[in-house]
């Protein structure tokens, strides 16, 4: 059995059993809880930003503001894509929240974030940049992180705490 013993300030701690950690990762209940936490966190972020694009929630600009930003970034059919982005984020977030069509929603949100990186933030680098006049240009780290998290949820599915599971659409371990 592989164990790791650590020493801290002269005091020996209990060993960490690597096999136990691997078994924990393979536990479907634990995996489902982690997927639920990831889905809820992602849902909160995407619903918030989608509502800002579609309904001007919290004065985020609404369709007009989003379309103006997209036009500034050189996106063709900016008004149309403001709706596409808002709908993808808002309804994709709602689907993650309830756990319905999670692989599809996760993939759509991954593409949304990939486009955000390629179109809006890649030239700014990883971190935000302060511009003259108090304007802050977003870096791509948030879009990369959200896109990667959405991709992981798409790949691993909804877990057992979801509508997908109730409908038999989510992966289940063999008995």
C-alpha positions, 0 to 999 in steps of 0.5 A, spaced: 500 500 500 502 506 497 502 511 503 505 518 504 508 520 511 509 528 512 512 531 518 510 538 520 514 542 526 517 535 528 510 532 529 508 526 525 501 526 521 497 520 519 499 517 513 495 519 506 493 513 503 493 514 495 489 508 494 483 511 498 484 518 494 483 514 488 477 510 491 474 517 493 475 519 486 471 513 483 465 513 488 459 515 484 456 519 490 462 523 491 462 524 483 455 526 483 456 531 489 462 535 485 458 535 479 452 538 482 457 543 486 460 545 479 453 545 475 450 550 480 456 555 480 457 555 473 449 556 472 449 562 477 455 565 473 452 564 466 445 565 468 447 572 471 451 574 465 445 571 460 440 575 464 445 581 463 445 580 456 438 579 455 434 583 460 439 588 462 439 585 469 443 589 474 445 594 468 449 590 464 447 593 458 442 588 455 441 587 448 443 594 446 449 594 450 451 587 448 450 589 441 454 595 441 460 591 444 460 586 439 460 591 434 466 595 437 469 588 437 468 587 429 463 581 430 458 581 424 451 581 425 452 584 432 445 584 434 443 577 432 449 575 436 448 579 442 441 574 442 445 568 441 450 569 446 445 571 451 440 566 450 446 561 450 448 563 457 441 564 460 438 558 458 445 554 458 445 556 465 438 554 467 439 547 464 445 546 468 441 548 474 436 543 473 441 538 470 437 537 464 441 536 457 447 537 461 452 535 456 449 539 450 449 545 455 456 544 457 458 544 450 454 550 448 457 554 454 464 551 452 463 554 445 461 561 447 467 562 452 471 559 446 468 565 442 469 570 447 476 568 448 478 568 440 474 575 439 474 579 445 480 577 450 485 574 446 489 580 445 489 583 452 493 577 454 491 573 461 490 578 466 485 585 465 489 591 463 487 598 465 486 603 459 486 610 459 479 613 462 478 608 467 476 603 462 478 595 464 479 591 458 478 584 460 483 578 460 482 571 458 483 568 464 475 568 466 473 565 459 478 560 459 476 558 466 469 558 465 470 554 458 474 549 461 469 548 467 463 547 462 467 542 458 468 538 464 461 538 466 459 536 458 464 531 459 462 528 465 455 529 465 450 531 470 451 526 475 445 523 480 442 529 482 439 531 476 433 531 471 438 527 466 439 522 471 431 521 473 430 520 465 435 515 464 440 520 460 446 520 465 451 515 465 450 510 471 455 506 474 454 498 473 451 494 478 
